[in-house]
Amino acid sequence: MILQTANEQINDTLWQIRKMTFYNPGVNKVRQHGETSSNNGKTWITSFDLEYRRKTH
């Protein structure tokens, strides 16, 4: 699943698109990768890269 904002004005000189992509790397895991683009989506910079794991008892 991909969630993405419109090109939003951050300050007087910066416009930015933010994107979060969710991956299913395994049965009990989810990866969440966050990126930003300041050039209308031509290139992306990673903001965060997280992995969630199901808690085992």
Jmol script that loads the backbone (N, CA, C; Angstrom):
load data "model"
ATOM      1  N   MET A   1       0.849  -1.156   0.000  1.00  0.00           N
ATOM      2  CA  MET A   1       0.000   0.000   0.000  1.00  0.00           C
ATOM      3  C   MET A   1       0.906   1.234   0.000  1.00  0.00           C
ATOM      4  N   ILE A   2       0.520   2.247  -0.793  1.00  0.00           N
ATOM      5  CA  ILE A   2       1.267   3.500  -0.860  1.00  0.00           C
ATOM      6  C   ILE A   2       0.333   4.648  -0.509  1.00  0.00           C
ATOM      7  N   LEU A   3       0.753   5.473   0.445  1.00  0.00           N
ATOM      8  CA  LEU A   3       0.042   6.696   0.813  1.00  0.00           C
ATOM      9  C   LEU A   3       0.933   7.870   0.447  1.00  0.00           C
ATOM     10  N   GLN A   4       0.378   8.846  -0.270  1.00  0.00           N
ATOM     11  CA  GLN A   4       1.184   9.960  -0.746  1.00  0.00           C
ATOM     12  C   GLN A   4       0.403  11.262  -0.645  1.00  0.00           C
ATOM     13  N   THR A   5       1.094  12.327  -0.203  1.00  0.00           N
ATOM     14  CA  THR A   5       0.467  13.641  -0.129  1.00  0.00           C
ATOM     15  C   THR A   5       0.579  14.347  -1.477  1.00  0.00           C
ATOM     16  N   ALA A   6      -0.146  15.425  -1.612  1.00  0.00           N
ATOM     17  CA  ALA A   6       0.043  16.327  -2.748  1.00  0.00           C
ATOM     18  C   ALA A   6       1.340  17.096  -2.518  1.00  0.00           C
ATOM     19  N   ASN A   7       1.768  17.850  -3.505  1.00  0.00           N
ATOM     20  CA  ASN A   7       2.949  18.693  -3.362  1.00  0.00           C
ATOM     21  C   ASN A   7       2.561  19.867  -2.463  1.00  0.00           C
ATOM     22  N   GLU A   8       3.031  19.846  -1.213  1.00  0.00           N
ATOM     23  CA  GLU A   8       2.618  20.826  -0.206  1.00  0.00           C
ATOM     24  C   GLU A   8       3.732  21.818   0.092  1.00  0.00           C
ATOM     25  N   GLN A   9       3.353  23.057   0.361  1.00  0.00           N
ATOM     26  CA  GLN A   9       4.327  24.085   0.708  1.00  0.00           C
ATOM     27  C   GLN A   9       4.715  23.941   2.173  1.00  0.00           C
ATOM     28  N   ILE A  10       6.000  23.716   2.424  1.00  0.00           N
ATOM     29  CA  ILE A  10       6.527  23.522   3.777  1.00  0.00           C
ATOM     30  C   ILE A  10       6.916  24.868   4.395  1.00  0.00           C
ATOM     31  N   ASN A  11       7.565  25.724   3.610  1.00  0.00           N
ATOM     32  CA  ASN A  11       7.925  27.071   4.051  1.00  0.00           C
ATOM     33  C   ASN A  11       7.959  27.979   2.818  1.00  0.00           C
ATOM     34  N   ASP A  12       8.569  29.150   2.916  1.00  0.00           N
ATOM     35  CA  ASP A  12       8.570  30.111   1.804  1.00  0.00           C
ATOM     36  C   ASP A  12       9.243  29.580   0.538  1.00  0.00           C
ATOM     37  N   THR A  13      10.206  28.682   0.692  1.00  0.00           N
ATOM     38  CA  THR A  13      10.980  28.225  -0.472  1.00  0.00           C
ATOM     39  C   THR A  13      10.881  26.729  -0.749  1.00  0.00           C
ATOM     40  N   LEU A  14      10.265  25.955   0.137  1.00  0.00           N
ATOM     41  CA  LEU A  14      10.273  24.500  -0.011  1.00  0.00           C
ATOM     42  C   LEU A  14       8.872  23.928  -0.234  1.00  0.00           C
ATOM     43  N   TRP A  15       8.746  23.181  -1.309  1.00  0.00           N
ATOM     44  CA  TRP A  15       7.552  22.386  -1.589  1.00  0.00           C
ATOM     45  C   TRP A  15       7.973  20.931  -1.489  1.00  0.00           C
ATOM     46  N   GLN A  16       7.098  20.078  -0.960  1.00  0.00           N
ATOM     47  CA  GLN A  16       7.507  18.701  -0.705  1.00  0.00           C
ATOM     48  C   GLN A  16       6.338  17.734  -0.846  1.00  0.00           C
ATOM     49  N   ILE A  17       6.644  16.558  -1.389  1.00  0.00           N
ATOM     50  CA  ILE A  17       5.706  15.441  -1.431  1.00  0.00           C
ATOM     51  C   ILE A  17       6.200  14.427  -0.401  1.00  0.00           C
ATOM     52  N   ARG A  18       5.281  13.878   0.373  1.00  0.00           N
ATOM     53  CA  ARG A  18       5.636  12.844   1.350  1.00  0.00           C
ATOM     54  C   ARG A  18       4.941  11.550   0.956  1.00  0.00           C
ATOM     55  N   LYS A  19       5.673  10.448   1.113  1.00  0.00           N
ATOM     56  CA  LYS A  19       5.136   9.152   0.703  1.00  0.00           C
ATOM     57  C   LYS A  19       5.485   8.088   1.737  1.00  0.00           C
ATOM     58  N   MET A  20       4.516   7.236   2.056  1.00  0.00           N
ATOM     59  CA  MET A  20       4.754   6.074   2.910  1.00  0.00           C
ATOM     60  C   MET A  20       4.344   4.834   2.121  1.00  0.00           C
ATOM     61  N   THR A  21       5.247   3.866   2.061  1.00  0.00           N
ATOM     62  CA  THR A  21       4.977   2.609   1.376  1.00  0.00           C
ATOM     63  C   THR A  21       5.040   1.491   2.403  1.00  0.00           C
ATOM     64  N   PHE A  22       4.027   0.633   2.396  1.00  0.00           N
ATOM     65  CA  PHE A  22       3.958  -0.509   3.304  1.00  0.00           C
ATOM     66  C   PHE A  22       4.195  -1.785   2.506  1.00  0.00           C
ATOM     67  N   TYR A  23       5.070  -2.643   3.012  1.00  0.00           N
ATOM     68  CA  TYR A  23       5.415  -3.907   2.366  1.00  0.00           C
ATOM     69  C   TYR A  23       5.057  -5.058   3.305  1.00  0.00           C
ATOM     70  N   ASN A  24       4.852  -6.224   2.734  1.00  0.00           N
ATOM     71  CA  ASN A  24       4.574  -7.436   3.501  1.00  0.00           C
ATOM     72  C   ASN A  24       5.731  -8.413   3.273  1.00  0.00           C
ATOM     73  N   PRO A  25       6.837  -8.278   4.043  1.00  0.00           N
ATOM     74  CA  PRO A  25       7.999  -9.133   3.809  1.00  0.00           C
ATOM     75  C   PRO A  25       7.874 -10.543   4.392  1.00  0.00           C
ATOM     76  N   GLY A  26       6.839 -10.793   5.162  1.00  0.00           N
ATOM     77  CA  GLY A  26       6.678 -12.118   5.759  1.00  0.00           C
ATOM     78  C   GLY A  26       5.363 -12.229   6.500  1.00  0.00           C
ATOM     79  N   VAL A  27       5.094 -13.395   7.012  1.00  0.00           N
ATOM     80  CA  VAL A  27       3.818 -13.678   7.657  1.00  0.00           C
ATOM     81  C   VAL A  27       3.561 -12.765   8.854  1.00  0.00           C
ATOM     82  N   ASN A  28       4.566 -12.510   9.656  1.00  0.00           N
ATOM     83  CA  ASN A  28       4.382 -11.744  10.889  1.00  0.00           C
ATOM     84  C   ASN A  28       5.134 -10.419  10.895  1.00  0.00           C
ATOM     85  N   LYS A  29       5.357  -9.847   9.704  1.00  0.00           N
ATOM     86  CA  LYS A  29       6.116  -8.603   9.613  1.00  0.00           C
ATOM     87  C   LYS A  29       5.439  -7.634   8.654  1.00  0.00           C
ATOM     88  N   VAL A  30       5.665  -6.334   8.911  1.00  0.00           N
ATOM     89  CA  VAL A  30       5.266  -5.267   7.994  1.00  0.00           C
ATOM     90  C   VAL A  30       6.405  -4.265   7.951  1.00  0.00           C
ATOM     91  N   ARG A  31       6.760  -3.822   6.747  1.00  0.00           N
ATOM     92  CA  ARG A  31       7.790  -2.788   6.586  1.00  0.00           C
ATOM     93  C   ARG A  31       7.097  -1.486   6.190  1.00  0.00           C
ATOM     94  N   GLN A  32       7.487  -0.383   6.835  1.00  0.00           N
ATOM     95  CA  GLN A  32       6.963   0.944   6.532  1.00  0.00           C
ATOM     96  C   GLN A  32       8.130   1.829   6.116  1.00  0.00           C
ATOM     97  N   HIS A  33       8.114   2.291   4.873  1.00  0.00           N
ATOM     98  CA  HIS A  33       9.212   3.089   4.322  1.00  0.00           C
ATOM     99  C   HIS A  33       8.688   4.483   4.002  1.00  0.00           C
ATOM    100  N   GLY A  34       9.235   5.513   4.643  1.00  0.00           N
ATOM    101  CA  GLY A  34       8.827   6.893   4.428  1.00  0.00           C
ATOM    102  C   GLY A  34       9.846   7.647   3.595  1.00  0.00           C
ATOM    103  N   GLU A  35       9.344   8.429   2.628  1.00  0.00           N
ATOM    104  CA  GLU A  35      10.221   9.182   1.741  1.00  0.00           C
ATOM    105  C   GLU A  35       9.664  10.582   1.512  1.00  0.00           C
ATOM    106  N   THR A  36      10.562  11.502   1.129  1.00  0.00           N
ATOM    107  CA  THR A  36      10.151  12.845   0.735  1.00  0.00           C
ATOM    108  C   THR A  36      10.805  13.200  -0.591  1.00  0.00           C
ATOM    109  N   SER A  37      10.119  14.062  -1.354  1.00  0.00           N
ATOM    110  CA  SER A  37      10.656  14.561  -2.613  1.00  0.00           C
ATOM    111  C   SER A  37      10.449  16.063  -2.663  1.00  0.00           C
ATOM    112  N   SER A  38      11.503  16.784  -3.004  1.00  0.00           N
ATOM    113  CA  SER A  38      11.435  18.238  -3.129  1.00  0.00           C
ATOM    114  C   SER A  38      11.499  18.682  -4.590  1.00  0.00           C
ATOM    115  N   ASN A  39      11.455  17.706  -5.519  1.00  0.00           N
ATOM    116  CA  ASN A  39      11.499  18.052  -6.941  1.00  0.00           C
ATOM    117  C   ASN A  39      10.351  17.386  -7.706  1.00  0.00           C
ATOM    118  N   ASN A  40       9.180  17.413  -7.080  1.00  0.00           N
ATOM    119  CA  ASN A  40       7.943  16.929  -7.688  1.00  0.00           C
ATOM    120  C   ASN A  40       7.988  15.445  -8.046  1.00  0.00           C
ATOM    121  N   GLY A  41       8.687  14.656  -7.231  1.00  0.00           N
ATOM    122  CA  GLY A  41       8.693  13.202  -7.400  1.00  0.00           C
ATOM    123  C   GLY A  41       9.762  12.648  -8.323  1.00  0.00           C
ATOM    124  N   LYS A  42      10.672  13.478  -8.785  1.00  0.00           N
ATOM    125  CA  LYS A  42      11.741  12.979  -9.662  1.00  0.00           C
ATOM    126  C   LYS A  42      12.730  12.119  -8.884  1.00  0.00           C
ATOM    127  N   THR A  43      13.080  12.563  -7.676  1.00  0.00           N
ATOM    128  CA  THR A  43      13.964  11.788  -6.797  1.00  0.00           C
ATOM    129  C   THR A  43      13.369  11.785  -5.394  1.00  0.00           C
ATOM    130  N   TRP A  44      13.727  10.760  -4.627  1.00  0.00           N
ATOM    131  CA  TRP A  44      13.175  10.577  -3.284  1.00  0.00           C
ATOM    132  C   TRP A  44      14.297  10.380  -2.285  1.00  0.00           C
ATOM    133  N   ILE A  45      14.088  10.888  -1.054  1.00  0.00           N
ATOM    134  CA  ILE A  45      15.027  10.720   0.054  1.00  0.00           C
ATOM    135  C   ILE A  45      14.302   9.975   1.170  1.00  0.00           C
ATOM    136  N   THR A  46      14.926   8.933   1.690  1.00  0.00           N
ATOM    137  CA  THR A  46      14.333   8.155   2.782  1.00  0.00           C
ATOM    138  C   THR A  46      14.301   8.973   4.067  1.00  0.00           C
ATOM    139  N   SER A  47      13.114   9.045   4.672  1.00  0.00           N
ATOM    140  CA  SER A  47      12.946   9.704   5.968  1.00  0.00           C
ATOM    141  C   SER A  47      13.032   8.699   7.101  1.00  0.00           C
ATOM    142  N   PHE A  48      12.442   7.529   6.881  1.00  0.00           N
ATOM    143  CA  PHE A  48      12.492   6.455   7.863  1.00  0.00           C
ATOM    144  C   PHE A  48      12.247   5.134   7.155  1.00  0.00           C
ATOM    145  N   ASP A  49      12.711   4.053   7.780  1.00  0.00           N
ATOM    146  CA  ASP A  49      12.524   2.702   7.257  1.00  0.00           C
ATOM    147  C   ASP A  49      12.331   1.794   8.470  1.00  0.00           C
ATOM    148  N   LEU A  50      11.092   1.419   8.729  1.00  0.00           N
ATOM    149  CA  LEU A  50      10.739   0.690   9.949  1.00  0.00           C
ATOM    150  C   LEU A  50      10.251  -0.714   9.635  1.00  0.00           C
ATOM    151  N   GLU A  51      10.459  -1.619  10.578  1.00  0.00           N
ATOM    152  CA  GLU A  51       9.897  -2.970  10.461  1.00  0.00           C
ATOM    153  C   GLU A  51       9.136  -3.283  11.744  1.00  0.00           C
ATOM    154  N   TYR A  52       7.902  -3.705  11.570  1.00  0.00           N
ATOM    155  CA  TYR A  52       7.050  -4.102  12.703  1.00  0.00           C
ATOM    156  C   TYR A  52       6.953  -5.618  12.691  1.00  0.00           C
ATOM    157  N   ARG A  53       7.065  -6.215  13.874  1.00  0.00           N
ATOM    158  CA  ARG A  53       6.963  -7.671  14.009  1.00  0.00           C
ATOM    159  C   ARG A  53       5.897  -8.017  15.022  1.00  0.00           C
ATOM    160  N   ARG A  54       5.139  -9.057  14.699  1.00  0.00           N
ATOM    161  CA  ARG A  54       4.122  -9.532  15.625  1.00  0.00           C
ATOM    162  C   ARG A  54       4.784 -10.037  16.895  1.00  0.00           C
ATOM    163  N   LYS A  55       4.248  -9.623  18.040  1.00  0.00           N
ATOM    164  CA  LYS A  55       4.784 -10.052  19.326  1.00  0.00           C
ATOM    165  C   LYS A  55       4.430 -11.525  19.549  1.00  0.00           C
ATOM    166  N   THR A  56       5.445 -12.283  19.943  1.00  0.00           N
ATOM    167  CA  THR A  56       5.201 -13.693  20.257  1.00  0.00           C
ATOM    168  C   THR A  56       5.082 -13.857  21.761  1.00  0.00           C
ATOM    169  N   HIS A  57       4.278 -14.777  22.169  1.00  0.00           N
ATOM    170  CA  HIS A  57       4.050 -14.977  23.612  1.00  0.00           C
ATOM    171  C   HIS A  57       4.927 -16.056  24.167  1.00  0.00           C
TER     172      HIS A  57
END
end "model"
wireframe off; spacefill off
backbone 0.3
color backbone group
